[in-house]
């Protein structure tokens, strides 16, 4: 989750965690979530990402090709709800209209996991991931750039 909205309470997240004991939750951002200067490794390691429908958060999920449960947040112009409808039409992620009841989470997480993350290629074809790898490689070598496709 990002830090833009506060549509979900700490208690709701805790209840979802408690109701899905077969899953380990790592909370970044969101209500009382910890901040990470570089959330990319955790995002890439996640079996399922739970996020709002903000464009930046979705772009990260798409680039990482992670299955997602997307919970659009209330916005004055309904842009996250519209994005959620587009995601549903494209079958890119599992979209729910509001934060689910705690008992619904185990099934939703399994459904998202089965959904896979490969359809995100329609959102982010892959150039961004290659560019990110190139920049990370350059930073680790502190030297020359070599950004050939892999």
HELIX and SHEET records of a PDB file:
HELIX    1   1 UNK A   10  UNK A   19  1                                  10    
HELIX    2   2 UNK A   40  UNK A   45  1                                   6    
HELIX    3   3 UNK A   55  UNK A   64  1                                  10    
HELIX    4   4 UNK A   79  UNK A   90  1                                  12    
HELIX    5   5 UNK A  102  UNK A  104  5                                   3    
HELIX    6   6 UNK A  105  UNK A  115  1                                  11    
HELIX    7   7 UNK A  118  UNK A  122  5                                   5    
HELIX    8   8 UNK A  127  UNK A  141  1                                  15    
SHEET    1   A 3 UNK A  48  UNK A  51  0                                        
SHEET    2   A 3 UNK A  67  UNK A  71  1                                        
SHEET    3   A 3 UNK A  94  UNK A  96  1                                        
END                                                                             
